[in-house]
Amino acid sequence: MPQMGGVETIAALCAEFTTARIIVLTTYDGGEDIYRGLRAGAKGYLLKDSKPSQLRTAIRTVHSGQQYIPLHVGAKLVQRMNNPELTDRELEVLRLVAQGMSNLEIGAALTITESTVKSNVNRILSKLGAKDRTQATIIALKRGLTSP
């Protein structure tokens, strides 16, 4: 989407239209994508390869005021819920780490000190259960926290 991402769009729609009932229809099935979409206000989450009957069921369910999350999507969501949440700043730092930037470069890009970057990186490693920056990047890619 050219102007804003899906999560931002969902949040904006729900802020303006408080009774909005949004179903995400996507190819992204990472736990983080699901979590962020539902947290933004979506009431359902389906993958594009869902059968038409499942889409009809989702529409009816969400229209009636309930949430619709298929079992396999729910399983990924539960797995995501078991992981500590990164702050917005930690996500920014992680995305720059994934781009191969040094602490000094990250500090300059975010206008924070190098020691603040180091603190953020240490918290990120701890929350992700990663041994180093490379492993944190791999975990972030797998969870959909950043893109290649």
Secondary structure, 3 states (H helix, E strand, C coil): CCCCCHHHHHHHHHHHCCCCCCEEEECCCCHHHHHHHHHHCCCEEEECCCCHHHHHHHHHHHHCCCCECCHHHHHHHHHHHCCCCCCHHHHHHHHHHHCCCCHHHHHHHHCCCHHHHHHHHHHHHHHHCCCCHHHHHHHHHHHCCCCC
